[in-house]
Amino acid sequence: MDKHYYNSDDLAKFPKITEFQKEMGDKFFSWYSSVFKAGALTEREKSLIALAVAHTVQCPYCIDAYTQDTLQKGCTEQMMMEAVHVAAAIRSGSSLVHGVQMMNKAQKLSM
C-alpha cells in the first residue's frame, strides 16, 4: 500500500494555509517568524526546542522540518537526540505525575 495519511510533500504546501483565511494565515506566519528570531535564545536553541516539541506532539511534518533546520543550524545528531530524550522524559514524567491523582483517588475510595 503506497498511500497513507501522512504525505511528506504536504509540508511544502504549508504556506498555502492562507488561501482559506488570508488574514489569520498572514498573522500566524508573521508571529511564527518572529518567534524563531534570535532573542534571549539563539535561533539554534529555538530550533532544538522545536524539534523536541515536535516529537512530543508527534507531528511528522514538524519533525521533518526541524530535523533539517537543526542540522542546517549546526546541531549534531547527538544534540538532536538529546533534545528528543528531554522531550520523552517530560512526556513520560507528566504521565507518571498524574499517577498521584490516581493514588489520591484510590486512597480516598479505600478509606
C-alpha positions as CSV (number, residue, x, y, z in Angstrom):
1,M,0.0,0.0,0.0
2,D,1.7,3.2,-1.1
3,K,-1.0,5.6,0.1
4,H,-1.0,6.8,3.6
5,Y,-2.4,9.7,5.6
6,Y,1.0,11.5,6.1
7,N,2.4,12.8,2.9
8,S,5.8,14.5,3.3
9,D,5.1,16.6,0.1
10,D,2.4,18.3,2.1
11,L,4.9,20.1,4.2
12,A,5.8,22.3,1.2
13,K,2.2,23.3,1.0
14,F,2.1,24.7,4.5
15,P,2.3,28.3,3.3
16,K,-1.0,27.7,1.4
17,I,-3.0,27.7,4.6
18,T,-3.5,31.4,3.9
19,E,-5.7,30.6,0.9
20,F,-8.8,29.7,3.0
21,Q,-8.2,32.5,5.6
22,K,-5.7,35.0,4.5
23,E,-5.9,37.5,7.4
24,M,-5.4,34.8,10.1
25,G,-2.8,32.9,8.0
26,D,-0.7,36.0,7.5
27,K,-0.9,36.9,11.2
28,F,0.2,33.4,12.1
29,F,3.2,33.4,9.7
30,S,4.2,36.9,10.9
31,W,4.1,35.7,14.5
32,Y,5.7,32.4,13.7
33,S,8.7,34.0,12.0
34,S,9.1,36.5,14.9
35,V,9.1,33.6,17.5
36,F,12.1,31.9,15.8
37,K,14.3,35.0,15.5
38,A,17.2,35.2,17.9
39,G,16.4,36.9,21.2
40,A,17.2,35.6,24.7
41,L,17.6,32.3,22.9
42,T,19.6,31.7,19.8
43,E,17.9,30.5,16.6
44,R,19.7,27.2,17.0
45,E,18.4,26.8,20.6
46,K,14.9,27.6,19.4
47,S,15.2,25.0,16.6
48,L,16.3,22.3,19.1
49,I,13.3,23.2,21.3
50,A,11.0,23.0,18.3
51,L,12.5,19.6,17.4
52,A,11.8,18.3,20.9
53,V,8.3,19.7,21.0
54,A,7.6,18.2,17.5
55,H,8.3,14.8,19.0
56,T,6.1,15.4,22.0
57,V,3.2,16.4,19.9
58,Q,4.1,13.7,17.3
59,C,3.9,16.0,14.3
60,P,5.8,14.2,11.4
61,Y,5.8,17.4,9.4
62,C,7.4,19.3,12.2
63,I,9.9,16.5,12.9
64,D,11.0,16.6,9.2
65,A,11.2,20.4,9.1
66,Y,13.1,20.8,12.4
67,T,15.4,17.9,11.8
68,Q,16.5,19.7,8.6
69,D,16.5,23.1,10.4
70,T,18.6,21.9,13.3
71,L,21.2,20.3,11.0
72,Q,21.4,23.5,8.9
73,K,21.9,25.5,12.1
74,G,24.9,23.3,13.0
75,C,23.4,20.9,15.6
76,T,24.9,17.5,15.8
77,E,22.9,14.3,15.7
78,Q,23.8,13.7,19.3
79,M,22.4,17.2,20.3
80,M,19.2,16.4,18.4
81,M,18.7,13.0,20.1
82,E,19.5,14.5,23.5
83,A,16.7,17.1,22.8
84,V,14.3,14.2,21.9
85,H,15.2,12.4,25.1
86,V,14.4,15.5,27.1
87,A,11.0,15.7,25.4
88,A,10.4,12.0,26.1
89,A,11.4,12.4,29.8
90,I,9.0,15.3,30.2
91,R,6.2,13.4,28.4
92,S,6.6,10.3,30.5
93,G,7.1,12.2,33.7
94,S,3.8,14.1,33.1
95,S,2.1,10.7,32.7
96,L,3.6,9.4,35.9
97,V,2.9,12.5,38.0
98,H,-0.8,12.1,37.1
99,G,-0.4,8.8,38.9
100,V,-0.5,10.8,42.1
101,Q,-4.1,11.8,41.2
102,M,-4.9,8.1,40.8
103,M,-3.2,7.3,44.1
104,N,-5.1,10.1,45.9
105,K,-8.5,8.8,44.5
106,A,-7.6,5.1,45.3
107,Q,-6.7,6.0,48.8
108,K,-9.9,8.1,49.3
109,L,-12.0,5.2,48.0
110,S,-10.2,2.7,50.2
111,M,-11.0,4.5,53.4
